[in-house]
Amino acid sequence: MAAGSCLLLLLLPSLVTASHRPPGCKIRITSKGLDLVKQEGLRFVEQELQNITVSDLHGNEGQFQYNISQVKVTDLQLAFSDLNFQPQQHLVFNINNASISLRFRRQLLYWFFYDIGSINASADGVHIYTVLQLAKDEAGRLKISNMTCNASIARMHAGFSGTLRKVYEFLSTFIVTGMRFLLGQQICPSLEHASMVLLNSLLDTVPVRNYVDEHIGIDYSLLRDPSISTDTLDLDFKGMFFPRVREDQELENHAVEPVIKETERMVYVAFSEYFFDSAMQSYFQAGVLTIELQGEKVPKDLEVLLRATFFGTIFMLSPSVDAPLRLVLQVSAPPRCIIKPSGTSVAVSAFLNISLVPPDRPPVQLSSMAMETKLSAKVFLQGKALRVQLDLRRYGESPMGAWGGFPPHPTHNCFLLSRFRIYSKQSALESLALFSLQAPLKTLLQLTIMPIINERTKKGVQIPLPEGMDFTREVVTNHAGFLTVGADLHFSKGLREVIEKYRPVPTAAAYFSSQPAEPSLDPSSL
């Protein structure tokens, strides 16, 4: 028994580690970000409450018969509201001392007297308390999974006009009490529909698993339910790229888990080395990390340099002396991302095969050299797209092999050192001969190959935010094994605009059945 307990204790750490998969991407929303969401959310709640549908109120009191219909909300005052985090998975939205102004149509029959008109009413001391529970659904998408709501109206007043105003004032207590009850019954269902249906349709616009380009896709599914403290909401995303030829592929994550400690900005997004490594491995498996240049596509300076370097070999191939050159640069293993506090780099190993391509004859290989390089990387945001620009140059070098003397952008993450080495795959003697090629080949690769690579990655990858929400004032910060992007948020589109864009179109039958019946003007109908 004791031995079994000891074994269980030894296995427990490994079981906990196995159940907790580290995220490749992590997002933190702070209380400052929640304040911005509250402002836009309050406008959305006002719009929803203005669309409240209140049932007709009709009946009789002695010789009086009445019908109250066409109730409309004309004004809302939601001055005292708050939106807070509530551990562990909840958001609390609280509205205090609000007022709702109404206007509705009245019909009254007393003996032979018939009166119609309108009534202006005001519900004061309105209190609404809602709690939204956040969770991940089966697809790994953030959803509002449950909602509780409490609504109350402290008092209600009504103003009457018309020939039977005194009669209405006599019955006002009964009518106002009825309207107060009906209005109170509609507030929570309206907000429940707004949360569980409309806001969830907004969350559907967050990319979960989609294609980046024709070669790879990205999986942003949540690994677990959100973690909410009193000041922050943390979301752990898988953050894994996959090749489209093998969409079910899973790349195990052994990278450092991102840790976000900051709370000064509205939002923080953290990316581990795994995030970038999975992208490069996916491109490698898709077979697209190969570049071929032949004939006129080979830069003239590079062609002259290579022909001079391999002059002896080419001279021996007299029939093929003037044959065009072909360069094939092929990555030999998945590149690896290295993130340090000093910057970001990408380690690449590749083969560079140089051949002559005589017309109507098999290619003649001049050299097959191996390349090892550590590319400097600038990571930055453009809109909601995360982009990486690779470079062979070092900050501070001359324009032919440098940043051109300009310092990096303050919001860019930049690795200041790069490494480049070439050697022959065939012999140490040839490696020695290639040493003189290293500096000029590095410069020419920077001017020819790097623009091609950066053009392919120009689009970037979208960060998982809802449509209509964008970043501003981004700052990239490096840590050991991961980097963070701190930013503020702004709404480029309102919640209503985005929701209406994706709202399902109701069927004709549903539309007509939802329309309230027009009250009759015929006193006999009362």
Salt bridges, closest charged atoms under 4 A:
GLU40 OE1 - ARG43 NH2 2.45
GLU48 OE2 - ARG496 NH2 2.20
ASP115 OD2 - ARG106 NE 3.08
GLU169 OE2 - ARG165 NH1 3.03
ASP204 OD1 - ARG141 NE 3.61
ASP204 OD1 - LYS143 NZ 2.44
GLU214 OE2 - HIS215 NE2 3.47
ASP219 OD2 - ARG209 NH1 2.88
ASP219 OD2 - LYS238 NZ 3.36
ASP234 OD1 - ARG28 NE 2.78
ASP236 OD1 - LYS26 NZ 3.30
ASP236 OD2 - ARG224 NH1 2.67
GLU250 OE1 - ARG21 NH1 3.20
GLU250 OE2 - LYS238 NZ 3.11
GLU252 OE2 - HIS254 NE2 3.59
GLU257 OE1 - HIS20 NE2 3.26
GLU303 OE1 - LYS300 NZ 3.95
GLU303 OE2 - ARG307 NE 3.09
GLU372 OE1 - ARG421 NH2 2.87
ASP391 OD1 - ARG393 NE 2.97
GLU397 OE2 - ARG394 NE 2.84
GLU467 OE2 - LYS493 NZ 2.84
GLU467 OE2 - LYS501 NZ 2.80
ASP488 OD1 - ARG265 NE 3.42
ASP488 OD2 - ARG473 NH1 2.17
GLU500 OE2 - ARG496 NH1 3.32
GLU500 OE2 - ARG503 NH2 2.77
